[in-house]
């Protein structure tokens, strides 16, 4: 059972991560997507990387982790939100990473399906289909597809992290976030140079706005350092099964704040799809626990 203080810390993290999508959307108004990603990790990693030891995992795994979660996920997410993915729906669709993690884990690590995994996948898959078919002014096909690709990259990165940390004693999650983030700086900068071009850099650097500056500060300091730092503390105090359900609140914060601050709206079918996705995620994360509790009650 989590203490009240730690529950409050978890809610702070969830709120910070939910508002993260607002910051991304606002930052993309003035900064190209790939450049925004590169600057996010540059500000998040320096100079703090000089005060954090490198996590005790081999360099190949650390590089693979940085390329999958940081380069793959955030380049796809930022590009998707730039070309027509609403912030609120992005916060929801990105949570399909839980199912991509499961699919990759079953394929590569020989993990087994449980009833709650299959039920959750069916519910969320139906919800994603409903959301994806409702394209229009608010959401484009490209935006939805890129956000799903971002979730897939996150899922791959989760499996890489699981494999890389096998048999390694616990270490600071913040150090892992910072060092894996540093891996992403050069690839994102190169991609931005090649795809967005020097002229886009000139515009972004020669006419910075308070919106773009505030977005970068929020993404690098609050969403990255504060968010993952506090989340790491919770994971060091409690089992992952106790902490991870809190992440289910992120899309709720993301969708509600997007409606309030950005005026985003969802269609009826998108709303039904969002409800199905959230139900599927809850079943996926908590289903096995419910079944165990029911079995214990029956025995008693």
Backbone as CSV, one residue per row, in Angstrom:
resi,resn,N_x,N_y,N_z,CA_x,CA_y,CA_z,C_x,C_y,C_z
1,UNK,0.849,-1.190,0.000,0.000,0.000,0.000,0.888,1.245,0.000
2,UNK,0.622,2.152,-0.957,1.426,3.360,-1.037,1.017,4.359,0.046
3,UNK,2.002,5.035,0.609,1.727,6.079,1.572,1.099,7.285,0.870
4,UNK,0.379,8.096,1.633,-0.330,9.230,1.043,0.632,10.190,0.347
5,UNK,1.792,10.410,0.946,2.772,11.317,0.342,3.227,10.801,-1.008
6,UNK,3.445,9.492,-1.114,3.907,8.919,-2.367,2.799,8.887,-3.430
7,UNK,1.552,8.742,-2.978,0.437,8.840,-3.922,0.387,10.233,-4.527
8,UNK,0.612,11.242,-3.705,0.638,12.624,-4.206,1.778,12.826,-5.198
9,UNK,2.940,12.223,-4.897,4.072,12.312,-5.824,3.703,11.670,-7.159
10,UNK,3.044,10.505,-7.097,2.617,9.839,-8.321,1.653,10.682,-9.120
11,UNK,0.728,11.355,-8.444,-0.228,12.212,-9.139,0.449,13.427,-9.757
12,UNK,1.484,13.936,-9.086,2.262,15.036,-9.668,2.926,14.584,-10.966
13,UNK,3.519,13.395,-10.946,4.177,12.873,-12.144,3.167,12.682,-13.274
14,UNK,2.027,12.099,-12.951,0.986,11.870,-13.959,0.531,13.188,-14.570
15,UNK,0.362,14.201,-13.729,-0.053,15.516,-14.233,1.011,16.128,-15.121
16,UNK,2.262,16.041,-14.689,3.370,16.576,-15.497,3.435,15.888,-16.847
17,UNK,3.309,14.569,-16.864,3.371,13.823,-18.133,2.137,14.053,-18.996
18,UNK,0.974,14.256,-18.381,-0.222,14.546,-19.165,-0.134,15.901,-19.845
19,UNK,0.379,16.901,-19.122,0.544,18.241,-19.697,1.693,18.298,-20.695
20,UNK,2.535,17.276,-20.692,3.651,17.191,-21.627,3.177,17.333,-23.079
21,UNK,2.003,16.797,-23.392,1.500,16.838,-24.759,1.057,18.251,-25.158
22,UNK,0.605,19.033,-24.182,0.301,20.443,-24.441,1.586,21.181,-24.794
23,UNK,2.648,20.911,-24.016,3.932,21.572,-24.265,4.481,21.215,-25.643
24,UNK,4.345,19.952,-26.040,4.810,19.543,-27.366,4.057,20.307,-28.453
25,UNK,2.729,20.337,-28.341,1.906,21.000,-29.350,2.257,22.474,-29.468
26,UNK,2.489,23.117,-28.354,2.822,24.544,-28.377,4.228,24.769,-28.916
27,UNK,5.157,23.892,-28.554,6.519,24.040,-29.057,6.607,23.852,-30.556
28,UNK,5.763,22.984,-31.105,5.783,22.707,-32.544,5.284,23.877,-33.379
29,UNK,4.688,24.869,-32.742,4.238,26.048,-33.481,5.417,26.855,-34.029
30,UNK,6.547,26.809,-33.321,7.685,27.653,-33.699,8.960,26.879,-34.001
31,UNK,9.027,25.609,-33.597,10.262,24.829,-33.760,9.936,23.574,-34.569
32,UNK,10.754,23.224,-35.572,10.534,21.982,-36.326,10.577,20.768,-35.411
33,UNK,9.809,19.713,-35.709,9.672,18.567,-34.791,10.982,17.911,-34.399
34,UNK,11.826,17.582,-35.378,13.059,16.863,-35.060,14.043,17.761,-34.312
35,UNK,14.065,19.035,-34.658,14.922,19.972,-33.927,14.425,20.128,-32.495
36,UNK,13.099,20.155,-32.307,12.537,20.238,-30.954,12.972,19.034,-30.120
37,UNK,12.972,17.844,-30.732,13.420,16.656,-30.015,14.893,16.726,-29.633
38,UNK,15.729,17.181,-30.568,17.162,17.290,-30.289,17.432,18.287,-29.169
39,UNK,16.755,19.430,-29.209,16.959,20.452,-28.179,16.444,19.979,-26.823
40,UNK,15.352,19.200,-26.846,14.829,18.664,-25.586,15.891,17.848,-24.866
41,UNK,16.533,16.929,-25.584,17.507,16.055,-24.936,18.811,16.795,-24.645
42,UNK,19.150,17.763,-25.464,20.356,18.550,-25.192,20.218,19.280,-23.862
43,UNK,19.080,19.935,-23.655,18.873,20.679,-22.411,18.681,19.750,-21.221
44,UNK,18.082,18.575,-21.467,17.846,17.643,-20.362,19.128,16.947,-19.914
45,UNK,20.074,16.774,-20.815,21.262,15.971,-20.503,22.468,16.783,-20.062
46,UNK,22.546,18.031,-20.471,23.727,18.837,-20.135,23.294,20.042,-19.315
47,UNK,24.007,20.290,-18.196,25.249,19.641,-17.746,25.045,18.479,-16.771
48,UNK,23.802,18.051,-16.518,23.556,17.080,-15.446,24.249,15.740,-15.694
49,UNK,24.538,15.424,-16.957,25.160,14.133,-17.252,26.543,14.004,-16.605
50,UNK,27.199,15.129,-16.357,28.530,15.099,-15.749,28.473,14.769,-14.255
51,UNK,27.258,14.786,-13.692,27.106,14.504,-12.260,26.400,13.170,-12.004
52,UNK,26.080,12.456,-13.069,25.408,11.168,-12.925,26.281,10.070,-13.513
53,UNK,26.496,8.988,-12.788,27.292,7.884,-13.345,26.536,7.199,-14.478
54,UNK,27.303,6.659,-15.426,26.656,5.922,-16.509,26.005,4.677,-15.939
55,UNK,24.766,4.381,-16.328,24.104,3.172,-15.815,24.900,1.927,-16.166
56,UNK,24.895,0.920,-15.289,25.758,-0.259,-15.472,25.231,-1.260,-16.492
57,UNK,24.921,-0.786,-17.693,24.514,-1.679,-18.777,25.469,-1.476,-19.947
58,UNK,25.724,-2.486,-20.746,26.687,-2.375,-21.850,26.298,-1.277,-22.844
59,UNK,27.306,-0.685,-23.472,27.082,0.393,-24.429,26.135,-0.005,-25.566
60,UNK,26.264,-1.200,-26.158,25.338,-1.543,-27.259,23.868,-1.488,-26.841
61,UNK,23.571,-1.968,-25.627,22.193,-1.908,-25.153,21.767,-0.476,-24.878
62,UNK,22.669,0.320,-24.315,22.351,1.726,-24.026,22.067,2.484,-25.324
63,UNK,22.865,2.238,-26.348,22.654,2.888,-27.645,21.338,2.427,-28.273
64,UNK,21.065,1.124,-28.203,19.808,0.606,-28.750,18.606,1.215,-28.032
65,UNK,18.742,1.379,-26.729,17.664,1.975,-25.945,17.440,3.434,-26.356
66,UNK,18.536,4.181,-26.496,18.415,5.584,-26.893,17.824,5.748,-28.278
67,UNK,18.200,4.858,-29.198,17.694,4.955,-30.567,16.217,4.573,-30.657
68,UNK,15.797,3.584,-29.876,14.404,3.129,-29.965,13.456,4.070,-29.229
69,UNK,13.685,4.271,-27.947,12.753,5.068,-27.159,12.870,6.554,-27.462
70,UNK,14.087,7.076,-27.567,14.253,8.520,-27.698,14.233,9.013,-29.143
71,UNK,14.990,8.367,-30.012,14.976,8.800,-31.411,13.699,8.317,-32.106
72,UNK,13.432,7.019,-32.034,12.276,6.469,-32.726,10.962,7.008,-32.190
73,UNK,10.762,6.913,-30.875,9.488,7.322,-30.299,9.230,8.816,-30.499
74,UNK,10.192,9.645,-30.111,9.908,11.076,-30.100,9.951,11.709,-31.484
75,UNK,10.745,11.171,-32.398,10.700,11.705,-33.768,9.342,11.409,-34.388
76,UNK,8.836,10.190,-34.208,7.517,9.835,-34.753,6.403,10.621,-34.058
77,UNK,6.489,10.737,-32.728,5.449,11.452,-31.986,5.409,12.929,-32.373
78,UNK,6.563,13.585,-32.385,6.604,15.012,-32.701,6.168,15.258,-34.142
79,UNK,6.625,14.411,-35.077,6.201,14.556,-36.468,4.696,14.313,-36.594
80,UNK,4.194,13.299,-35.894,2.772,13.004,-35.949,1.926,14.154,-35.440
81,UNK,2.341,14.759,-34.330,1.588,15.884,-33.784,1.714,17.121,-34.662
82,UNK,2.806,17.218,-35.400,2.977,18.343,-36.323,2.045,18.218,-37.520
83,UNK,1.828,16.990,-38.005,1.049,16.819,-39.239,-0.410,16.450,-38.975
84,UNK,-0.875,16.596,-37.727,-2.303,16.462,-37.541,-2.790,15.506,-36.481
85,UNK,-1.974,15.230,-35.449,-2.449,14.396,-34.346,-2.753,15.302,-33.152
86,UNK,-4.004,15.379,-32.712,-4.327,16.210,-31.550,-3.576,15.753,-30.304
87,UNK,-3.257,16.694,-29.433,-2.471,16.383,-28.238,-3.180,15.378,-27.342
88,UNK,-4.501,15.555,-27.144,-5.232,14.658,-26.259,-5.266,13.229,-26.768
89,UNK,-5.593,13.055,-28.035,-5.624,11.710,-28.607,-4.218,11.114,-28.668
90,UNK,-3.205,11.954,-28.863,-1.826,11.447,-28.869,-1.479,10.839,-27.520
91,UNK,-1.910,11.486,-26.438,-1.610,10.965,-25.099,-2.265,9.615,-24.879
92,UNK,-3.393,9.375,-25.546,-4.086,8.099,-25.413,-3.488,7.026,-26.318
93,UNK,-3.337,7.354,-27.604,-2.841,6.374,-28.578,-1.432,5.915,-28.215
94,UNK,-0.633,6.808,-27.645,0.739,6.446,-27.283,0.766,5.345,-26.227
95,UNK,-0.304,5.231,-25.432,-0.342,4.198,-24.399,-0.492,2.792,-24.977
96,UNK,-0.739,2.695,-26.286,-0.740,1.360,-26.909,0.640,0.726,-26.860
97,UNK,1.636,1.473,-26.383,2.969,0.903,-26.164,2.908,-0.327,-25.264
98,UNK,1.922,-0.370,-24.363,1.807,-1.530,-23.471,1.590,-2.811,-24.262
99,UNK,0.826,-2.721,-25.340,0.540,-3.903,-26.148,1.680,-4.215,-27.116
100,UNK,2.336,-3.172,-27.624,3.524,-3.420,-28.442,4.624,-4.055,-27.601
101,UNK,4.748,-3.616,-26.342,5.725,-4.237,-25.436,5.422,-5.724,-25.277
102,UNK,4.148,-6.042,-25.101,3.750,-7.437,-24.942,4.037,-8.242,-26.207
103,UNK,3.688,-7.697,-27.364,3.892,-8.408,-28.627,5.370,-8.678,-28.884
104,UNK,6.208,-7.672,-28.651,7.646,-7.852,-28.858,8.218,-8.800,-27.814
105,UNK,7.731,-8.697,-26.562,8.209,-9.594,-25.507,7.874,-11.044,-25.784
106,UNK,6.655,-11.298,-26.284,6.257,-12.665,-26.624,7.110,-13.193,-27.768
107,UNK,7.382,-12.332,-28.766,8.132,-12.752,-29.944,9.614,-12.968,-29.648
108,UNK,10.210,-12.032,-28.898,11.667,-12.052,-28.725,12.132,-12.689,-27.423
109,UNK,11.327,-12.616,-26.379,11.751,-13.124,-25.078,10.987,-14.370,-24.648
110,UNK,10.072,-14.823,-25.495,9.321,-16.025,-25.161,8.335,-15.851,-24.023
111,UNK,7.903,-14.623,-23.773,6.928,-14.399,-22.714,5.576,-14.986,-23.113
112,UNK,4.727,-15.244,-22.132,3.459,-15.921,-22.389,2.286,-14.948,-22.292
113,UNK,1.276,-15.234,-23.120,0.038,-14.474,-23.054,-0.758,-14.890,-21.815
114,UNK,-1.430,-13.925,-21.207,-2.405,-14.190,-20.155,-3.777,-13.749,-20.654
115,UNK,-4.827,-14.216,-20.009,-6.179,-13.877,-20.467,-6.409,-12.374,-20.505
116,UNK,-5.868,-11.652,-19.501,-6.086,-10.211,-19.454,-5.348,-9.485,-20.582
117,UNK,-4.214,-10.055,-21.038,-3.496,-9.462,-22.163,-4.332,-9.546,-23.435
118,UNK,-4.896,-10.723,-23.690,-5.700,-10.914,-24.896,-6.969,-10.074,-24.856
119,UNK,-7.633,-10.046,-23.692,-8.860,-9.260,-23.567,-8.557,-7.769,-23.717
120,UNK,-7.493,-7.325,-23.063,-7.117,-5.916,-23.163,-6.736,-5.528,-24.582
121,UNK,-6.013,-6.412,-25.271,-5.613,-6.136,-26.649,-6.831,-6.054,-27.561
122,UNK,-7.802,-6.943,-27.364,-9.003,-6.926,-28.187,-9.793,-5.632,-27.979
123,UNK,-9.976,-5.235,-26.723,-10.720,-4.012,-26.423,-10.011,-2.778,-26.967
124,UNK,-8.717,-2.671,-26.674,-7.966,-1.496,-27.122,-7.806,-1.472,-28.633
125,UNK,-7.637,-2.659,-29.244,-7.534,-2.714,-30.694,-8.796,-2.214,-31.371
126,UNK,-9.954,-2.610,-30.829,-11.215,-2.102,-31.363,-11.338,-0.600,-31.181
127,UNK,-10.909,-0.113,-30.017,-10.948,1.330,-29.771,-10.030,2.102,-30.700
128,UNK,-8.824,1.571,-30.932,-7.886,2.227,-31.852,-8.457,2.279,-33.275
129,UNK,-9.138,1.204,-33.673,-9.742,1.180,-35.006,-10.813,2.266,-35.124
130,UNK,-11.627,2.427,-34.091,-12.649,3.473,-34.105,-12.019,4.868,-34.212
131,UNK,-10.953,5.082,-33.433,-10.280,6.379,-33.469,-9.643,6.607,-34.836
132,UNK,-8.957,5.598,-35.350,-8.237,5.746,-36.609,-9.140,5.986,-37.794
133,UNK,-10.368,5.480,-37.758,-11.292,5.659,-38.881,-11.958,7.027,-38.880
134,UNK,-11.831,7.760,-37.789,-12.468,9.083,-37.697,-11.482,10.183,-38.044
135,UNK,-11.021,10.180,-39.299,-10.052,11.182,-39.719,-10.767,12.402,-40.265
136,UNK,-10.119,13.552,-40.144,-10.715,14.791,-40.618,-9.823,15.959,-40.268
137,UNK,-10.452,17.090,-39.956,-9.687,18.291,-39.647,-8.901,18.117,-38.356
138,UNK,-9.517,17.470,-37.348,-8.869,17.337,-36.053,-7.728,16.325,-36.064
139,UNK,-7.859,15.259,-36.864,-6.843,14.211,-36.883,-6.644,13.688,-38.301
140,UNK,-5.385,13.571,-38.715,-5.068,13.075,-40.051,-4.592,11.625,-39.981
141,UNK,-4.637,10.966,-41.143,-4.143,9.589,-41.220,-2.664,9.520,-40.875
142,UNK,-1.890,10.476,-41.415,-0.447,10.490,-41.153,-0.158,10.705,-39.676
143,UNK,-0.899,11.613,-39.041,-0.680,11.873,-37.623,-0.969,10.659,-36.766
144,UNK,-2.067,9.979,-37.058,-2.433,8.775,-36.312,-1.402,7.668,-36.527
145,UNK,-1.002,7.455,-37.785,-0.036,6.401,-38.092,1.312,6.641,-37.440
146,UNK,1.786,7.883,-37.453,3.076,8.202,-36.830,3.023,8.035,-35.315
147,UNK,1.878,8.360,-34.716,1.746,8.182,-33.266,1.748,6.706,-32.899
148,UNK,1.112,5.877,-33.710,1.178,4.430,-33.490,2.613,3.924,-33.650
149,UNK,3.328,4.468,-34.643,4.730,4.092,-34.825,5.560,4.497,-33.609
150,UNK,5.248,5.654,-33.018,5.942,6.086,-31.799,5.689,5.106,-30.664
151,UNK,4.443,4.640,-30.539,4.115,3.655,-29.503,4.867,2.346,-29.732
152,UNK,4.999,1.951,-30.999,5.737,0.722,-31.313,7.209,0.862,-30.930
153,UNK,7.802,2.012,-31.214,9.204,2.250,-30.836,9.372,2.217,-29.320
154,UNK,8.414,2.775,-28.614,8.454,2.743,-27.149,8.380,1.304,-26.654
155,UNK,7.476,0.514,-27.241,7.360,-0.890,-26.856,8.641,-1.667,-27.096
156,UNK,9.276,-1.439,-28.250,10.558,-2.089,-28.544,11.606,-1.679,-27.507
157,UNK,11.618,-0.383,-27.179,12.569,0.104,-26.188,12.348,-0.507,-24.816
158,UNK,11.074,-0.734,-24.448,10.788,-1.369,-23.160,11.379,-2.774,-23.086
159,UNK,11.261,-3.520,-24.184,11.811,-4.877,-24.211,13.340,-4.838,-24.178
160,UNK,13.929,-3.878,-24.886,15.388,-3.707,-24.852,15.850,-3.408,-23.428
161,UNK,15.107,-2.525,-22.746,15.467,-2.192,-21.369,15.368,-3.420,-20.473
162,UNK,14.318,-4.211,-20.650,14.135,-5.414,-19.845,15.287,-6.391,-20.060
163,UNK,15.679,-6.550,-21.318,16.770,-7.468,-21.648,18.109,-6.926,-21.157
164,UNK,18.309,-5.630,-21.281,19.595,-5.035,-20.926,19.854,-5.045,-19.426
165,UNK,18.787,-5.024,-18.626,18.953,-4.923,-17.177,18.837,-6.260,-16.460
166,UNK,18.742,-7.367,-17.209,18.678,-8.686,-16.585,19.948,-8.949,-15.771
167,UNK,19.779,-9.297,-14.507,20.911,-9.639,-13.660,21.722,-8.464,-13.171
168,UNK,21.263,-7.251,-13.433,21.990,-6.062,-12.996,21.315,-5.497,-11.745
169,UNK,22.077,-5.173,-10.698,21.485,-4.604,-9.480,20.750,-3.304,-9.790
170,UNK,19.773,-2.934,-8.963,19.019,-1.695,-9.184,19.939,-0.475,-9.278
171,UNK,19.554,0.462,-10.144,20.329,1.695,-10.304,19.367,2.838,-10.570
172,UNK,19.876,4.049,-10.621,19.049,5.240,-10.777,18.396,5.294,-12.160
173,UNK,17.054,5.392,-12.183,16.366,5.547,-13.462,16.720,6.882,-14.105
174,UNK,16.961,7.912,-13.279,17.310,9.219,-13.826,18.605,9.147,-14.622
175,UNK,19.586,8.389,-14.122,20.845,8.259,-14.858,20.619,7.559,-16.189
176,UNK,19.735,6.568,-16.213,19.432,5.872,-17.462,18.744,6.812,-18.447
177,UNK,17.785,7.609,-17.959,17.078,8.558,-18.822,18.049,9.565,-19.420
178,UNK,18.959,10.086,-18.603,19.893,11.109,-19.079,20.900,10.535,-20.071
179,UNK,21.490,9.394,-19.757,22.502,8.822,-20.649,21.887,8.305,-21.944
180,UNK,20.699,7.687,-21.861,20.024,7.260,-23.094,19.553,8.470,-23.889
181,UNK,19.222,9.548,-23.195,18.854,10.782,-23.887,20.028,11.385,-24.635
182,UNK,21.218,11.301,-24.027,22.409,11.827,-24.690,22.688,11.094,-25.999
183,UNK,22.367,9.795,-26.029,22.542,9.002,-27.250,21.716,9.575,-28.400
184,UNK,20.567,10.175,-28.061,19.625,10.627,-29.089,19.980,11.974,-29.698
185,UNK,20.848,12.739,-29.073,21.077,14.118,-29.516,21.635,14.178,-30.930
186,UNK,22.719,13.463,-31.199,23.332,13.520,-32.533,22.429,12.951,-33.627
187,UNK,21.797,11.759,-33.432,20.901,11.263,-34.490,19.744,12.212,-34.790
188,UNK,19.118,12.795,-33.757,18.016,13.716,-33.993,18.499,14.998,-34.678
189,UNK,19.685,15.468,-34.290,20.237,16.661,-34.933,20.536,16.389,-36.400
190,UNK,21.111,15.234,-36.697,21.408,14.871,-38.086,20.123,14.746,-38.910
191,UNK,19.114,14.081,-38.356,17.850,13.933,-39.071,17.194,15.295,-39.316
192,UNK,17.264,16.164,-38.314,16.695,17.497,-38.482,17.425,18.274,-39.578
193,UNK,18.741,18.190,-39.587,19.542,18.879,-40.609,19.184,18.376,-42.005
194,UNK,19.036,17.067,-42.135,18.779,16.485,-43.451,17.335,16.702,-43.913
195,UNK,16.381,16.571,-43.015,14.972,16.606,-43.411,14.320,17.975,-43.252
196,UNK,14.733,18.733,-42.242,14.106,20.038,-42.002,14.910,21.189,-42.573
197,UNK,16.222,21.034,-42.617,17.052,21.992,-43.320,17.570,23.153,-42.489
198,UNK,18.613,23.745,-43.007,19.291,24.852,-42.336,18.385,26.067,-42.193
199,UNK,17.568,26.331,-43.215,16.693,27.500,-43.171,15.703,27.408,-42.013
200,UNK,15.184,26.202,-41.756,14.258,26.030,-40.636,14.961,26.288,-39.305
201,UNK,16.233,25.907,-39.231,17.009,26.189,-38.025,17.151,27.695,-37.820
202,UNK,17.460,28.412,-38.915,17.645,29.866,-38.813,16.388,30.542,-38.289
203,UNK,15.246,30.131,-38.811,13.992,30.730,-38.372,13.755,30.456,-36.893
204,UNK,14.004,29.218,-36.469,13.766,28.846,-35.078,14.699,29.567,-34.115
205,UNK,15.969,29.708,-34.504,16.961,30.303,-33.598,16.957,31.821,-33.637
206,UNK,16.602,32.413,-34.777,16.660,33.877,-34.905,15.394,34.555,-34.403
207,UNK,14.313,33.808,-34.260,13.074,34.430,-33.777,12.417,33.554,-32.721
208,UNK,13.144,33.277,-31.624,12.549,32.449,-30.570,11.410,33.196,-29.880
209,UNK,10.398,32.457,-29.477,9.276,33.044,-28.754,9.245,32.499,-27.337
210,UNK,8.503,33.209,-26.485,8.377,32.721,-25.116,7.675,31.375,-25.077
211,UNK,6.805,31.141,-26.061,6.113,29.853,-26.128,7.091,28.714,-26.385
212,UNK,7.979,28.907,-27.362,8.944,27.854,-27.685,9.940,27.658,-26.553
213,UNK,10.380,28.743,-25.919,11.316,28.633,-24.796,10.654,27.906,-23.620
214,UNK,9.423,28.300,-23.302,8.702,27.643,-22.212,8.451,26.172,-22.494
215,UNK,8.145,25.851,-23.751,7.933,24.460,-24.130,9.193,23.641,-23.917
216,UNK,10.338,24.151,-24.345,11.595,23.432,-24.188,11.955,23.243,-22.717
217,UNK,11.739,24.276,-21.910,12.018,24.161,-20.476,11.135,23.091,-19.855
218,UNK,9.864,23.098,-20.226,8.943,22.107,-19.665,9.327,20.693,-20.095
219,UNK,9.590,20.511,-21.407,9.903,19.173,-21.921,11.195,18.626,-21.340
220,UNK,12.213,19.473,-21.233,13.522,18.995,-20.788,13.613,18.874,-19.272
221,UNK,13.100,19.860,-18.560,13.272,19.857,-17.104,12.139,19.127,-16.392
222,UNK,10.907,19.546,-16.632,9.786,18.963,-15.887,9.429,17.562,-16.386
223,UNK,9.135,17.434,-17.701,8.680,16.136,-18.217,9.767,15.078,-18.153
224,UNK,11.027,15.486,-18.331,12.123,14.514,-18.370,12.778,14.339,-17.004
225,UNK,13.406,15.377,-16.487,14.192,15.236,-15.267,13.308,15.078,-14.024
226,UNK,12.351,15.980,-13.843,11.492,15.899,-12.660,10.585,14.671,-12.737
227,UNK,9.946,14.473,-13.893,9.016,13.357,-14.037,9.675,12.012,-13.808
228,UNK,10.753,11.751,-14.536,11.407,10.443,-14.407,12.162,10.313,-13.093
229,UNK,12.650,11.429,-12.562,13.328,11.371,-11.273,12.381,10.942,-10.159
230,UNK,11.187,11.556,-10.119,10.200,11.193,-9.107,9.650,9.786,-9.339
231,UNK,9.431,9.428,-10.607,8.926,8.085,-10.923,9.939,7.014,-10.486
232,UNK,11.213,7.319,-10.701,12.258,6.388,-10.277,12.270,6.193,-8.769
233,UNK,12.005,7.265,-8.018,11.945,7.142,-6.561,10.798,6.240,-6.137
234,UNK,9.652,6.382,-6.796,8.508,5.530,-6.471,8.820,4.063,-6.763
235,UNK,9.468,3.810,-7.898,9.807,2.431,-8.262,10.840,1.833,-7.308
236,UNK,11.652,2.693,-6.696,12.637,2.187,-5.742,11.997,1.844,-4.395
237,UNK,10.795,2.368,-4.142,10.121,2.137,-2.863,9.046,1.056,-2.947
238,UNK,8.451,0.887,-4.129,7.334,-0.026,-4.279,7.533,-0.906,-5.506
239,UNK,6.875,-2.080,-5.540,6.946,-2.927,-6.734,6.337,-2.205,-7.947
240,UNK,6.809,-2.564,-9.130,6.304,-1.935,-10.355,4.809,-2.138,-10.506
241,UNK,4.289,-3.287,-10.048,2.861,-3.571,-10.168,2.011,-2.593,-9.353
242,UNK,2.599,-1.993,-8.322,1.884,-1.019,-7.499,1.936,0.362,-8.134
243,UNK,3.077,0.702,-8.737,3.280,2.046,-9.275,2.701,2.208,-10.675
244,UNK,2.885,1.194,-11.528,2.548,1.343,-12.941,1.086,1.688,-13.225
245,UNK,0.089,1.205,-12.430,-1.293,1.592,-12.734,-1.541,3.099,-12.719
246,UNK,-0.716,3.860,-11.991,-0.884,5.307,-11.981,-0.738,5.907,-13.377
247,UNK,0.069,5.259,-14.226,0.291,5.774,-15.579,-0.985,5.754,-16.413
248,UNK,-1.993,4.978,-15.993,-3.265,4.958,-16.709,-3.964,6.315,-16.650
249,UNK,-3.565,7.167,-15.698,-4.182,8.481,-15.579,-3.606,9.495,-16.556
250,UNK,-2.464,9.176,-17.175,-1.820,10.132,-18.080,-2.733,10.549,-19.236
251,UNK,-3.362,9.598,-19.974,-4.240,10.036,-21.050,-5.462,10.797,-20.576
252,UNK,-5.914,10.524,-19.349,-7.049,11.288,-18.819,-6.645,12.742,-18.628
253,UNK,-5.461,12.960,-18.045,-4.952,14.320,-17.883,-4.698,14.947,-19.248
254,UNK,-4.104,14.168,-20.169,-3.780,14.698,-21.491,-5.014,15.116,-22.267
255,UNK,-6.053,14.296,-22.267,-7.255,14.609,-23.038,-8.047,15.751,-22.402
256,UNK,-8.168,15.751,-21.085,-8.936,16.814,-20.426,-8.222,18.159,-20.532
257,UNK,-6.895,18.172,-20.338,-6.153,19.434,-20.434,-6.128,19.950,-21.867
258,UNK,-6.087,19.051,-22.859,-6.115,19.473,-24.256,-7.450,20.120,-24.607
259,UNK,-8.524,19.565,-24.048,-9.842,20.156,-24.283,-9.943,21.537,-23.634
260,UNK,-9.389,21.683,-22.422,-9.490,22.943,-21.695,-8.548,24.018,-22.238
261,UNK,-7.312,23.627,-22.539,-6.288,24.614,-22.896,-6.150,24.835,-24.389
262,UNK,-6.428,23.825,-25.194,-6.261,23.950,-26.642,-7.586,23.933,-27.398
263,UNK,-8.668,23.695,-26.675,-9.972,23.664,-27.319,-10.191,22.468,-28.222
264,UNK,-9.436,21.382,-27.988,-9.604,20.184,-28.804,-10.891,19.458,-28.431
265,UNK,-11.464,18.817,-29.422,-12.670,18.032,-29.184,-12.546,16.697,-29.899
266,UNK,-13.331,15.729,-29.473,-13.349,14.422,-30.114,-14.767,14.130,-30.580
267,UNK,-14.866,13.362,-31.655,-16.179,12.974,-32.147,-16.783,11.915,-31.228
268,UNK,-18.052,11.610,-31.431,-18.710,10.590,-30.624,-17.986,9.254,-30.742
269,UNK,-17.652,8.860,-31.974,-16.993,7.571,-32.177,-15.576,7.562,-31.615
270,UNK,-14.886,8.705,-31.703,-13.559,8.787,-31.091,-13.662,8.670,-29.572
271,UNK,-14.717,9.265,-28.999,-14.925,9.156,-27.559,-15.195,7.722,-27.139
272,UNK,-16.029,7.008,-27.925,-16.285,5.595,-27.633,-14.998,4.785,-27.775
273,UNK,-14.227,5.094,-28.837,-12.950,4.407,-29.029,-11.994,4.662,-27.887
274,UNK,-11.941,5.920,-27.406,-11.067,6.253,-26.277,-11.472,5.479,-25.031
275,UNK,-12.794,5.335,-24.804,-13.269,4.578,-23.653,-12.874,3.110,-23.755
276,UNK,-12.959,2.553,-24.962,-12.552,1.162,-25.168,-11.053,0.982,-24.934
277,UNK,-10.262,1.931,-25.417,-8.809,1.854,-25.226,-8.476,1.892,-23.739
278,UNK,-9.082,2.821,-23.004,-8.814,2.922,-21.571,-9.262,1.659,-20.834
279,UNK,-10.425,1.119,-21.225,-10.889,-0.130,-20.607,-9.911,-1.262,-20.876
280,UNK,-9.443,-1.351,-22.122,-8.465,-2.377,-22.473,-7.176,-2.244,-21.693
281,UNK,-6.714,-1.007,-21.501,-5.490,-0.783,-20.734,-5.676,-1.199,-19.274
282,UNK,-6.833,-0.868,-18.698,-7.098,-1.246,-17.314,-7.126,-2.768,-17.166
283,UNK,-7.800,-3.447,-18.098,-7.842,-4.916,-18.060,-6.441,-5.494,-18.215
284,UNK,-5.663,-4.923,-19.127,-4.302,-5.398,-19.383,-3.429,-5.278,-18.128
285,UNK,-3.524,-4.144,-17.452,-2.642,-3.877,-16.310,-3.144,-4.542,-15.034
286,UNK,-4.466,-4.517,-14.803,-5.004,-4.935,-13.514,-5.773,-6.252,-13.551
287,UNK,-6.013,-6.815,-14.752,-6.849,-8.006,-14.869,-6.354,-9.184,-14.059
288,UNK,-5.070,-9.477,-14.140,-4.518,-10.623,-13.410,-4.677,-10.436,-11.904
289,UNK,-4.537,-9.214,-11.430,-4.677,-8.933,-10.003,-6.120,-9.151,-9.543
290,UNK,-7.071,-8.716,-10.381,-8.483,-8.925,-10.043,-8.799,-10.413,-9.928
291,UNK,-8.294,-11.183,-10.896,-8.579,-12.619,-10.888,-7.967,-13.278,-9.656
292,UNK,-6.765,-12.847,-9.291,-6.109,-13.413,-8.112,-6.891,-13.070,-6.848
293,UNK,-7.376,-11.816,-6.776,-8.147,-11.404,-5.599,-9.449,-12.180,-5.497
294,UNK,-10.096,-12.417,-6.657,-11.344,-13.178,-6.669,-11.104,-14.615,-6.206
295,UNK,-10.009,-15.214,-6.679,-9.685,-16.591,-6.281,-9.419,-16.670,-4.779
296,UNK,-8.731,-15.677,-4.227,-8.451,-15.664,-2.800,-9.724,-15.540,-1.978
297,UNK,-10.666,-14.716,-2.465,-11.931,-14.549,-1.770,-12.731,-15.849,-1.773
298,UNK,-12.708,-16.545,-2.903,-13.434,-17.799,-3.013,-12.854,-18.861,-2.065
299,UNK,-11.530,-18.870,-1.920,-10.896,-19.827,-1.013,-11.272,-19.556,0.440
300,UNK,-11.350,-18.262,0.773,-11.660,-17.911,2.149,-13.153,-18.079,2.453
